[in-house]
Amino acid sequence: MKINLHVVAATFSIFLSASFLASQEAHAPSSGLALTPPMGWNSWNKFACNVSEDLIKGTADAMVKSAMKDAGYEYIVIDDCWQVSRDANSNIVADPERFPHGMKAVGDYIHSVGLKFGIYSDAGSKTCQGRPGGLGHEYQDAIQYAAWGVDYLKYDWCNTTTQDAKASYANIRAALDASGRSIVLSICEWGTAKPWLWGKEVGGNLWRSTADISDKWEGSTKWPDGSCCSDGMLVNLDLQVGLASYAGPGHWNDPDMLEVGNGGMTDTEYRSHFSLWSILAAPLIAGNDLRNMRPEIQNILTNKEVIAVDQDSLGREGERVGKDGNLEVWAKQLKDGSRAVVLFNRGGTEEKITAAWDALGYPDHLAASVRDLWQHKDLGKFTGKFSSSVASHGVVMVSVKP
Ligand code: GLA
């Protein structure tokens, strides 16, 4: 038998480089991050540009005191407007009035109470609020963020002109990894270039699948400059249909941050918002003032049974499995084989909604225990289906366990 040594050598070297790359990937500082959807708080929804050291420290304290830390919230993320310029060496400069002790001091404080530090920048020349962006400074900024103790970077998409989205996010991921620090990468390009198709490949841990959420139930409004959009909660919810297969441990669809507690929706609507984001395995990033929360809002944000659905280690995103006009059934498979189910009534009057077992992937004859995750109550055994009346704009959320 004649052996072609060139082929053997080439095969061997392909094998070597493939295993070298695989081992490099396995040891990248970002491997193993966000195995469940990230949980935390972000300044934007409530405070916009009104960020400061006091706000961030107060929020970190409140996250601990309000039992949110205990419920799993971890990242405190400062969104746009913390930065004002670049210095003579092009280093990014934080607002000296709003952050008088600098960003490392902020990060140190957040870490001192057992939480993690997130920050915001933009893949273009400027952020959405016109502050200095990251373009051309990716490696320099990544080193700076690592030195400040940053654990999470939200990277926006304003002022990117002709940039390629996939290449831009791959570049910042490489820069973050080169810093040597484990940093979650939150891709914020609003779903424009379908980041669910490439977000995982470039090392993104979550990617926005929608335009910006706003604190309202429905409807979509263009920004004053004609660009798109400020969306009601239902708009962002509906945009998740069809995306479930792209999510999994380490890489999540992000229908945008929570508006729970910001005042534009009723508590019933906020309970629906929180339940639906949890069934979607969405990142749970609170966006309200944690220092001044009504108990009803705190109860929503810290419902451990609902959070457990979001954080289930199987990492399946739930899907809409039934729709009849305004009445919907959403379901999510959980690690132990059970299902979390949301009966959702978008309409204006109370209605009865039924989840049939076959829509959940169960045989009709199966008997399963049903537990109400908002009332914290076992409802008994049901065969073939479970029905409940559901308030207008409300949900009934249950687990169904064979
Ligand atoms: C964009 C993002 C928002 C927020 C603002 C800040 O609109 O989508 O989430 O970060 O920028 O300017």
Residues whose N, C-alpha, C, O or C-beta is under 5 A from the ligand:
A	BS01	GLA	W44 D79 D80 C128 Q129 D212
